[in-house]
Amino acid sequence: MDDCVRIIFAGDFIPPENADNLFSKELLTVLKDKDFSIVNLETSLTEGSNVIEKKEKHFKIDPKSNKHIKNGFFDAVALANNHICDFG
C-alpha cells in the first residue's frame, strides 16, 4: 500500500500567451502523477489596460492563457502575490 501523499507547489508562474505546448512530456508526467498541486499565478489575468502605478514592473496576460493552468493539471491557483492588482 502506498501511504505517501504527493503534493506539488509551483511558483511565480506567468504563462506565455502565444505558446501551445508549454510543458514537456516529462514534466506533464510529474504533474499528472500527484495527489494535489497548486501553482502561484504571478500576474494579473485581465484584458484591462489601466495600470496601477506602484512599481516598475507590471505583469498581465490575457484570460485565455488560463489554458496553461488547465493543461498543467493544477488543482488550485494561488493569487496572493504582488502583481495580482497591477491593472486594477
C-alpha beads as a LAMMPS data file, in Angstrom:
LAMMPS data file: protein, C-alpha beads

88 atoms
87 bonds

1 atom types
1 bond types

-500.0 500.0 xlo xhi
-500.0 500.0 ylo yhi
-500.0 500.0 zlo zhi

Masses

1 110.0

Atoms # bond

1 1 1 0.000 0.000 0.000
2 1 1 1.302 3.436 -0.936
3 1 1 0.884 5.728 2.064
4 1 1 2.630 8.729 0.517
5 1 1 0.835 11.893 -0.448
6 1 1 2.265 13.636 -3.496
7 1 1 1.855 17.411 -3.370
8 1 1 3.327 19.839 -5.912
9 1 1 3.854 23.528 -5.222
10 1 1 4.807 25.646 -8.241
11 1 1 5.553 29.324 -8.019
12 1 1 5.928 32.525 -9.975
13 1 1 4.044 31.174 -12.983
14 1 1 3.477 33.645 -15.823
15 1 1 2.376 31.582 -18.807
16 1 1 3.183 32.939 -22.257
17 1 1 0.181 33.989 -24.294
18 1 1 1.382 32.554 -27.593
19 1 1 2.605 29.067 -26.645
20 1 1 0.646 25.904 -27.362
21 1 1 2.770 23.179 -25.773
22 1 1 4.164 24.817 -22.666
23 1 1 5.017 21.653 -20.718
24 1 1 7.391 18.910 -21.791
25 1 1 6.179 15.308 -21.784
26 1 1 8.443 14.581 -18.824
27 1 1 7.030 17.467 -16.781
28 1 1 3.445 16.525 -17.663
29 1 1 4.126 13.027 -16.333
30 1 1 5.154 14.545 -12.978
31 1 1 2.226 16.984 -12.939
32 1 1 -0.281 14.190 -13.603
33 1 1 1.154 11.746 -11.054
34 1 1 0.266 13.606 -7.860
35 1 1 -2.479 13.870 -5.314
36 1 1 -2.715 17.653 -5.266
37 1 1 -0.941 20.554 -6.947
38 1 1 -1.067 24.308 -6.569
39 1 1 0.545 26.995 -8.693
40 1 1 1.081 30.658 -7.850
41 1 1 -0.078 32.831 -10.748
42 1 1 2.390 35.731 -10.549
43 1 1 0.446 38.026 -12.853
44 1 1 -2.886 39.691 -13.492
45 1 1 -5.271 37.713 -15.662
46 1 1 -7.041 40.582 -17.421
47 1 1 -7.846 42.393 -20.635
48 1 1 -7.639 45.687 -18.721
49 1 1 -5.140 48.381 -19.562
50 1 1 -5.399 50.716 -16.558
51 1 1 -2.011 50.208 -14.971
52 1 1 -1.743 50.839 -11.250
53 1 1 1.356 52.995 -10.790
54 1 1 3.029 51.434 -7.789
55 1 1 6.265 49.935 -9.050
56 1 1 8.462 49.466 -12.098
57 1 1 7.220 46.133 -13.427
58 1 1 3.617 45.348 -14.293
59 1 1 2.533 41.904 -15.433
60 1 1 -0.630 40.786 -17.168
61 1 1 -1.773 38.054 -19.501
62 1 1 -4.949 37.531 -21.463
63 1 1 -7.573 35.446 -19.642
64 1 1 -7.380 32.900 -22.475
65 1 1 -3.940 31.969 -21.155
66 1 1 -5.612 30.136 -18.294
67 1 1 -5.479 27.100 -20.605
68 1 1 -1.899 26.598 -19.393
69 1 1 -3.151 26.142 -15.838
70 1 1 -5.624 23.521 -17.020
71 1 1 -3.048 21.880 -19.300
72 1 1 -0.650 21.648 -16.347
73 1 1 -3.194 19.640 -14.329
74 1 1 -3.043 22.095 -11.417
75 1 1 -5.771 21.611 -8.836
76 1 1 -5.593 25.095 -7.319
77 1 1 -4.227 28.524 -8.154
78 1 1 -2.842 30.971 -5.590
79 1 1 -3.479 34.620 -6.398
80 1 1 -1.902 36.189 -3.308
81 1 1 1.124 37.900 -4.824
82 1 1 2.446 41.374 -5.526
83 1 1 1.284 41.523 -9.181
84 1 1 -2.341 40.428 -8.958
85 1 1 -3.610 44.034 -8.894
86 1 1 -1.145 45.534 -11.385
87 1 1 -4.024 46.549 -13.655
88 1 1 -6.781 47.162 -11.106

Bonds

1 1 1 2
2 1 2 3
3 1 3 4
4 1 4 5
5 1 5 6
6 1 6 7
7 1 7 8
8 1 8 9
9 1 9 10
10 1 10 11
11 1 11 12
12 1 12 13
13 1 13 14
14 1 14 15
15 1 15 16
16 1 16 17
17 1 17 18
18 1 18 19
19 1 19 20
20 1 20 21
21 1 21 22
22 1 22 23
23 1 23 24
24 1 24 25
25 1 25 26
26 1 26 27
27 1 27 28
28 1 28 29
29 1 29 30
30 1 30 31
31 1 31 32
32 1 32 33
33 1 33 34
34 1 34 35
35 1 35 36
36 1 36 37
37 1 37 38
38 1 38 39
39 1 39 40
40 1 40 41
41 1 41 42
42 1 42 43
43 1 43 44
44 1 44 45
45 1 45 46
46 1 46 47
47 1 47 48
48 1 48 49
49 1 49 50
50 1 50 51
51 1 51 52
52 1 52 53
53 1 53 54
54 1 54 55
55 1 55 56
56 1 56 57
57 1 57 58
58 1 58 59
59 1 59 60
60 1 60 61
61 1 61 62
62 1 62 63
63 1 63 64
64 1 64 65
65 1 65 66
66 1 66 67
67 1 67 68
68 1 68 69
69 1 69 70
70 1 70 71
71 1 71 72
72 1 72 73
73 1 73 74
74 1 74 75
75 1 75 76
76 1 76 77
77 1 77 78
78 1 78 79
79 1 79 80
80 1 80 81
81 1 81 82
82 1 82 83
83 1 83 84
84 1 84 85
85 1 85 86
86 1 86 87
87 1 87 88
